[in-house]
Amino acid sequence: MKNTIKEIIDAWDPYDLLDFAPDDEYSSEINDIYEFLKMNKNISEADLKKYIVERFDFEDIAENKQDIDNLIIELIKTQ
C-alpha cells in the first residue's frame, strides 16, 4: 500500500520537485498518508481530501495541480 501511495504522490508531484530533488522528497507526507489511511479504513473522499489539503501547502502548489479529486479516488483505492 505504501508503494502505491508513493507512486500516486510522486506522479502528482505537487511542488514540481522530482525533476531535481531526491526520490524520497515526499517521504514524510507519504508516511503520514499511509498511517492515516491505515487508521481510517472507511474514510470518505471528503475527509481524505481535507487531510491532504491540510498536509500540503496549497498556496505553493501550481493551480493546475490543485484539483485533487482523482488523486483522492486513487488513494482510497489503495486501502
Buried (B, 14 or more C-beta within 10 A) or exposed (E): EBEEBBEBBBEBBBBEEBEEEEEEBBEEBBEBBBEBBEEEEEBEEEEBBEBBBEEBEBEEBEEEBEEBEEBBEBBBEBE
